[in-house]
Amino acid sequence: DIEAAKSDGSKYRGKKHSYDREAFTKVQDMSGTGAGTSQIAKATGLTRQTVLRIVGDPHGCEAALMKWGL
């Protein structure tokens, strides 16, 4: 049962994200230099929506990577 697995944080981690630690870092770096969303997406191979999610909630995305051990 998914609800039971969610209560034990080590078992249910949700869907694996489309980005890894390297892509996450590259998005952060490029965003810090003022690069646009489309430019970052092309450089990393991620979708614009994923780039926007990482830029908008870096702490949540970092936590998700940690949860997956990435």
C-alpha positions as CSV (number, residue, x, y, z in Angstrom):
1,D,0.0,0.0,0.0
2,I,1.4,3.4,-1.1
3,E,0.2,5.2,2.0
4,A,2.0,2.8,4.3
5,A,5.1,3.2,2.3
6,K,4.9,7.0,2.4
7,S,4.8,6.9,6.2
8,D,8.2,5.1,6.0
9,G,10.2,7.8,4.1
10,S,12.9,5.3,3.0
11,K,10.5,3.2,1.0
12,Y,8.4,5.6,-1.1
13,R,10.4,8.2,-2.9
14,G,8.0,9.2,-5.7
15,K,8.8,9.4,-9.3
16,K,12.5,9.7,-10.2
17,H,13.3,13.1,-11.5
18,S,14.5,13.8,-15.0
19,Y,17.7,15.6,-13.8
20,D,20.7,14.5,-12.0
21,R,23.2,16.3,-9.7
22,E,25.3,17.5,-12.7
23,A,22.3,19.0,-14.5
24,F,21.0,20.5,-11.3
25,T,24.4,22.2,-10.7
26,K,24.6,23.5,-14.2
27,V,21.1,25.0,-14.1
28,Q,22.0,26.7,-10.8
29,D,25.3,28.1,-12.2
30,M,23.8,29.3,-15.5
31,S,20.8,30.8,-13.7
32,G,23.2,32.7,-11.5
33,T,25.0,34.2,-14.5
34,G,21.7,35.5,-15.9
35,A,21.1,32.9,-18.6
36,G,17.5,32.6,-19.8
37,T,15.3,29.5,-19.3
38,S,15.4,28.4,-22.9
39,Q,19.2,28.8,-23.1
40,I,19.6,26.7,-20.0
41,A,17.2,24.1,-21.2
42,K,19.1,23.7,-24.5
43,A,22.5,23.5,-22.7
44,T,21.4,20.9,-20.2
45,G,18.9,18.9,-22.3
46,L,16.2,19.4,-19.8
47,T,12.7,20.8,-20.5
48,R,11.9,24.5,-19.8
49,Q,9.5,23.3,-17.2
50,T,12.2,21.4,-15.4
51,V,14.5,24.3,-15.5
52,L,11.8,26.6,-14.1
53,R,11.1,24.1,-11.3
54,I,14.8,23.9,-10.3
55,V,15.2,27.7,-10.4
56,G,11.9,28.3,-8.6
57,D,12.4,25.7,-5.8
58,P,16.1,24.8,-5.5
59,H,15.8,23.6,-1.9
60,G,12.9,21.2,-2.9
61,C,14.8,19.9,-5.9
62,E,18.0,19.4,-3.7
63,A,15.9,17.5,-1.2
64,A,14.5,15.3,-4.0
65,L,18.0,14.5,-5.3
66,M,19.1,13.6,-1.7
67,K,16.1,11.3,-1.3
68,W,17.1,9.4,-4.5
69,G,20.7,9.3,-3.4
70,L,21.9,11.5,-6.3
